[in-house]
Amino acid sequence: MNSAAAQDGNPRYVAKPMSTAKSMFTTMVLALAGMVLVYVGVGYMLADRWHVDTSRAVTAGPDKVAALVKDFRTWENWSSMQANLGAGTKSEITGQPGTAIQRITWTGSLGTATLTMTAVEVDSLAYEFHLRQPDMTEPELRGKGTLRWQADGTGTAVTWHDEALLDTLPLRWFGWFGALQEKVKQIQGTSLAGLQQTFDAAGKTPAAK
C-alpha cells in the first residue's frame, strides 16, 4: 500500500491498483469457470434421449408393403437411409429376408456400420443401428427404430419411429440443437415417399404376356 498526504497533513493509505494483465486473467478464469458450470449444470438437465416419428399413407395393401420393407435387398430402391463412411463406402446384405438376423453392413475408411433387423412381425419390424469407428474396439449402439403398417381404407398407413439415448454431455447438447432429429425426419419422409413411388412405378409397368 502507498501513503498519501491528506489536506490535514496526516498520511492516508490507498490500495495499489491491480495490474491490467492480472485483472484480465482473473476475468478470463471466472468466465471460463462460469462456462464450465453452465455446460455441466444445464447439460444434465437436457433430454437424455430423442425420438422422431413420421407417418404416411401409401396406395398399396399391407401385404405389398410388408414384402418390400421386410427385405433389405429392396431398401436401396426406395429408402434414403445410407451410411457414408468415406469415399468408396461399400454395402453388403446378409441373412434371410423377413428374419431377425437380416443385416446391411457398410464399410469404409471411417469405420463399419450395421443395420440389423431385431424383430419381425406380421405388421411391424424393429431394427438397431451400430457404428464402429477405427478407434473403437467394439461397435456402439447409435439408434434403433420400428416400422409399422396397417390397412387404411384401400391403402396402408405406415409409421416410422427412430430413437436413441444421449448418454454423454456432448450428445445431449448436440441433441438439444436438433440437427440430428431433423436429418432423421428427412430420411423418414423421403423414404416413405420413395415407397409410394415404388408402388406407382410398379403400377405403370405393363403386365407380362
N, C-alpha and C positions, 0 to 999 in steps of 0.2 A: 504494500500500500504506500501511496505517496502522501506527503504532508503539503498543505497549502495554507497560507495565512488568510484569516478571515478579516473583515473590516475592523473587528475589535482587537486585532493584533494577536489573537490566540490561534495556534495552528489547528487545522482541521484535516482529518484523514479521509481520502477519497479512494474508491476502488479503482484499481488499474484496469482499463478496458481490455476485454478478451480479444485476442488477435483475430483478424478476419478469417484466416485459414482454419483456426481451431473452431470458430463459430460455424463455418460451413461444414466442417467434418461432423460436428455434433448434430447439425440439422440433417445431414445425409444419413447418419446412423439411425436417428429417430424415425426418419421417413421410411427407411428400409425395414426397420422393426415393425412399423405400422403396416406396411405392405404384407409382410410375412403373417402377421396376426390376421389380417383380412383374408389372405389366401387360405390359411388353415381354418380359421373360425367359420367363415362363410362357406368354404368348400365342404365342410362336414354337414352343413345344413342344406346343401343342394341335393337334388334327387339322386338316388343311388342306382337307378335303372331307367330305361326308356322303352317305349313300345310305340309301334306305328301300325295302323290298320287302314286298309283300302278295300272297298267293295265295288263290284261291277256286275251287271247282268250281261250275259252273253247269249246269243241266239242259237244255242245248241243244247241238247239234252244232257243230263248228268252223266250218262254212260260215256258219251263222247268226250266230255270234259275230263272225266276220270282217266280215260285211255291216254290222253295227252299228258296230264300233269303227273301221273304215276310213272311215267317213263322218262328218265333223264335224257335219253337219246333224242327226244323231241324238243327239249328245252331250248336248244340253240336256234330253233325255228321261230320261237315266239317270246322267249324270256330275254330280258336285258341284264339279267344277273350274271355278271362275269367277275373274275378276279384278275386284276392287272398286276402281275409280278415282274414287271420289267420287259424289255424287248425280248421277243422270242418266246413269250409265255405259251406253254402247251397245255392241253387238257386231255384227260383220259376218263372214260366212263367204264365202271366195272360193276358187277353184280346183276342179279336178275331184276328186270323191271317189275315194279309193284311190290318189292320186298324191302324190308327194313335194313338191308345191307347194301343197297344200291348207292353208288357214290360217284361224284365228279371230283377229280383231282387236278388242280392246276399247279404247274411247276415253272419256275423262272429264276432269274438271278436274285430276286428279292425274297425267295423262300418257297414254301409249299402251302397251298390252301385246299381244304376239302369241304364239300357239301355232301352230307350223308343223310339219307332217309333213316329216321329212327322209329317211326311208327306209320303203318299204312292201314287205313280203314276203308269201308265202303264209300264213305262220303268225306274223307279227310286224309291228310298226311302231315307228318311232322318231320322236321329236319334240324340239323345242327351245322354250324359253320365254324371250322377250326383253322387256325393260321399258325404256321411255324416259320419264323424268320431265321436267317442264318445264325444269329447269336443265341437262339433258343435251343435247349436240349429236347424239349417236349412241345408238341403243339398246344396252343391255348384256345379255349372256347371263346369265340368272339361274338356269338349270337345264335339264336335259334328262332324257328318260326313254324307256322302252320298254314296250310291251305285247306279251306273248307268249301264245299259246294252242295247246293240243294236245289231241287226243282223250284222254278219260279215262273208260273204260267206255262208258256210254250218253250221257255228257255231255262237258264240256270243262273242262280245268284252265286257268285264266287267271292269269298272273303280271304284276304291275305293278311297275316299277322306276323310281325317281326318284333323281337325284344332282345335285350342284353343287359347285363349287370354293369354298373360303373363302379368297380371295386377299388379304384385309386383316385386320389385328389385330381391329378391331371385329367383323367377320364371324366370326372364329374364336371369340371369346368368346361371341358370340350363338349360334353353333352348339353350343358347349360346354353351354349351358343346356338345349338340346334342344327348345325350344318350336317351332321351325320343323319339325323332324323329326316331332314329334307331330301337328302340323297336317297335314302331308303324309300321314302314316299314316292319319289320319282321313279325308282326302279319298279316298285309295285304297280304304279299306274301304267307305265309303258309296257310292262309285261302282260298285264291283263288286257290292254289294248291289242297287243300282239296276239294274244289268244283269240280274241274276236276276229282279227284279220286272218288268222289261220283258217278259221271256220268259213269266213267269207270266201277265201281263195278256193277252199275245197268245194264250196257250193257252185263256183263258176267253172270248175273243171268238168269237161264233157265226160259223161259216163262211158266206160269201156264197152265196146260192142262184142 
